[in-house]
Amino acid sequence: MRILFGGIMALLLIIGGYVYWWHHVADRLVDMAENWREQRISEGYEIRHNPLVTSGFPYRVRITAEAVSIANPTHVQAPRVDIPVFWAVVQPWRINHVIFGVEGGGRADWLEGGEKKGLDFTTSSALGSATFNTRGRIRTVAVDILELSARPSWRPPVTAERLQIHGRPKSPENTGDKKGNEEGGGQQIAVRADNMIIEGIDDFPLGKRIEDFSLSSILYGTVRKLPAADTLAEWRDTGGYLDIQALNIDWGHGAISGKGALTLDDRLRPKGELETRISGYEAILAALTETRQIDANAARTIGFGLSLLAKEGDDGKRYIALPLSAQDGGVYLGPVYLMRLGSVIGNK
């Protein structure tokens, strides 16, 4: 009888302890959210939302915020983001790993050259995951968005079947100084988009559908707070740059792959060069001729020149190797001008 009584008491103590721990974790997450909010407000942000709601007992702790609005009126572009529902979930035994998501979509507004612009977005699923170090700073982040539809106020919509974004500290090389690497060794950033459709460019030679876009890169340097003219100039002047380790784009009948580095010029326009391989150039040239962007005689001459430059890859496909550069506000393929580039923060 004593053994049974002792077992029941031990079970009650375990259950009571776990209930206490669950509520402690829930309260801690709410406090962390409020502390983050107060820190951002002290930096000039305006953050509003309905009272936080905790749920998920007993297996997880979930915090839900509705009618979320985050704005920075002190920034030159006065950005504002509105999200109907944002939630975050942790397991009570692993509170440094957070799963989060957005339900439905949202809207972003900002100023560009004195003109107000907006972007409405919807998704069937928008989930993310983040891990934190012992000081509460984000260490890794991953975002996975399905059936994204973005509707800018200034152009036709853009959709993507899937969009994935991953970020984490660059892996140490020949050193065990993990802390030092996290603070100044660069951030690995990977982006992938599947079946992206850019409406409004039906006459573009490659078409409006990008079957696959993938980017693997390392961002060196630190951008303080929200990117703006002063913080981006500081990042550039202290040696910041984006090391593009792999870029692959399958667009219509053409494909491009490359690697290189980019930074910003004195007007905050992209500046740098990528070594690229372009396949499917015959189909691209045919499309340019068909849409009368170049005449047939010029196409034959260009085609003959490209054939002389073409090489054959390991997969048997022929490609041309040309530098793709950003300089003086323009994009160039070899010596050929392709398009204009503006400041990364809008009109400048």
Helices and strands as residue ranges (DSSP letters): H 2-42, E 46-48, E 53-55, E 61-71, E 80-91, E 94-103, E 105-112, E 115-122, E 125-132, E 138-152, E 158-169, H 178-184, E 187-198, E 209-220, H 229-237, E 241-251, E 254-264, E 270-279, H 281-290, H 296-309, E 311-312, E 318-327, E 330-333, E 336-340
